[in-house]
Amino acid sequence: MIVRHVVVGILVGIIIQGCGTTASKPDYSQFFEKQPRSIVVVPAFNKTTAVEAPLVFDTTVTKPFAERGYYVFPVFVTRDILIDMGLSDEGLLGEVSPQRFKDVFGADAVLYVTIQNWVTSYVVLSSSVTVTVQYKLVDTDTGTVLWERTKTARHQSGGGGGAGGGLGGLIAQVVVAAVDAAITAGAVDYRPLAIRANTTAVNREGWGLPAGPYHSAFQNDHPNYQPDQ
């Protein structure tokens, strides 16, 4: 009996310790060494089947980076310039030397964005709208990756309440819940989810972007982005 209590205590301790474990903070030494001031955002690369995803997403990406204190080139102006250069295929932009963006735009860094999820899923009585975005900020002088994150924003709807009225009531609730999930999912705009993903990626203290040179907290927030000891 004593042995069993000891084993249980050890297991509980392991579980608690495991639950409290978090990933180490990323290393920002390269970022601080380069300290970019200006960012050119290339049109998002779309890995989903939603053809409208890049156009919708591109309307959301500039603001959070600008509000964080960086000069961000207008993404649609950037797109037009790239099209004039014969770079209309987003998939080819990853093959262009980062130095080219320095030469053309004078930007300190280039932000590559990959849309990994842009989908509505249905599971029985509920629906889930998911947007997953990968961000990669690259120094245009050296090609060094300065910052990289992946963020998911999700909207969940549907689900049934308690069953009442016997089998007929249960069937009615199932039908209502299913219709409600479909209507809610159909009404959800992906744009707010893209905005949420961008904002979370950029603003999370210790994991997002340190304040840029046009932000009041510039350089004062560096201690928050030091690696864990």
N, C-alpha and C positions, 0 to 999 in steps of 0.2 A: 504493500500500500504506500509506504514511504517512497519507495523507488518510483512508483507510478507518479506521485505528486511531483517528485523532483524532475522527472522527464517532461511532464506537462509544463512545469515552470520554465524549463529550458526552452521548450518549443514556443511557449508564449513570448518569452524574451526575444527569441530569434525573429518571430513574426513582427513584434513591435519594432525591433531594430530595423528590419527590412522595410517596414512601412515608413519609417522616418528617414530612409536613405534617399537622397536626391542627387541628381547629376551635378557634376562639378561645373562651375562657371566657365565660360569660354575664355580663351586667352585673347586679350585685346592689345597686346604689345605691338603687333604689326599695324593695327588700326591707329594707335596713338602716334606711332612713328611717322606714318604717312599723313595723318590728320586731314582727310579730304575736306574741301570747302564746297565743291560743286559736284553734282551728280547728274549724269545723263541716263535716263531710263529708256531702255530699248523696248519696243512692243513685246508684250507677253508671249511666250511660247506656249502653245496650247497642246497638252497631251490628252485632252478629253475629246469626246465626240460632239460637244456643244460648240457649234461654230460661232455662236454669238459671244462666247466667253471672253476672248481677248478684248473685243471692242468695249464690252461693259466694264471689264476689270481695269482697262487703261484709263477710264474716267475717274478711278478711285485712288490711284497709286501715288500721284504727285503730292497731294496735300499733307499726309502725315510726315513725309520726309522733309518737306519745306517747313512745317511747323516745328520740327525738331531742330531747326537751325541751319539747314543746308540750302544752297541755291540749287534748285532742281529745274533742269531745262524742260519746257513744256513738252509733254510726251507726244502730242499729236503733231507738233512742229517737227520734233525729232523724227517721227515716222515719215513725214513727207520728205524730209531731207534724205533719209535712208532710201526711200523709194526712188528719188532722183538719182541716187548713187547705184541703183540696180539691186538694192538689198530689200526687196519687198517680202521675201520669204523669211518669217521669224525663225525658222529652223536653221537658217544659214548664219544668223547673227552670232551664234555661239562660236562659229569658226573664224570670225573676223578678229584680227589682233586688237586687244584693248588699246594699244597705242594709236590705232586708227581713230578711235573716238576722241583721243587727246588732240590729234591733228585737226580733226574736223570741227569739234565742238569746244575744245579747250578745257574739257572737263577733267577733274582730278580722279573721278571714279565712274565706273559704269555699273548700273544695276541690271542684272539679268533676272527675269521673273519667269517661273514655269508654273502653269496652272495644272495641278495634278488631279484635282477632283472638282467637278462642277455638275452635281448630279442630285436628283431626287430619287430616294429609295422608298419602297412601300413594303412594310412587314405587317401583314394581317390588318390590325386596326390602327396602325400608326404610319406616319411618313417622316422621313428625315431628309432635309435639304443640306447638302454638304459642299463647302468650298475649301479646298486645300491648295496652298500656294507655297512655293519654294522661292526664297530670295537669295541672291548671291551678289555681293558688292565687291568689285574687282578694281584694284589700282591700275590706272591707265598707263603709268610709267613702267611698271614691272610685271603686271599681270598677276600680282599677288592677291589672293582672296583675303579681303579685309574683314568680311562679316558674312555669315551664312545662317539662314534660319528656315524652318518649315512651320507653317501655321495652318490650323484648321478651324473654321468657324462652322457651326452646325445649328440648324433650327429644327426642333422636333415638335410634332403635333400629333393629335389623335390619342387613342387609348380609351378604353371603356370605363364606365363607372360600375357601381354595384348592379347585379342582376336582379330584376324584379319581374313579377307577372308570369313566372313559369317559363316554359320553353318559348312561347310566343313573345314574351317580353325580352328574353335573351336574344332572340333572333332580331327583334326590332332594334335593340341596342347595338348589336353587331353591325347592322346595316347603317344606322345613324353614325356610328363611330367611323366606319369605313368611308362614308361619304364626306364626313367632316374632315378626315385626314386628307382626302384627295383635294377637297376645296381649299383647305388651308395651305397645302403644299403648292397648289397651283397659284395661289395668291401671293406666296412669298417671293419677294424680289431678291435676286442673287446679289444685287449691288450692296445692300446693307451688310451682307455676310462678308463680301470682299473688303468693305471698309473696316469691319471688325477685325478681320485677319491682318490687314495692314497696320491698323492702330496697335493691336496687341504685339505684333512683331517688332515694331519700332519703339514702343514706349515701355516695354517691360524692363524694369530697373535691373541692371546687372546682366541682362541678356539681349536687350534691344540695342539701339544706337545711342552712344553717348551724345550729349548735347553738342550741336554744331556751332560754328563760329558766329552765327547770327541769332543765337539763343542766349538768354540771360544767364543760363547755368553753364555756359561754355567753360570747360576745364575745371569747374568747381565740383562736377559730379564724377570725376575720375576715380575717386576712392570706391564708388559703388560698382565699378567695373573691373576691380582687381580680382585675380583668381583666388579661389578658396585656399586657405592655408592648411 
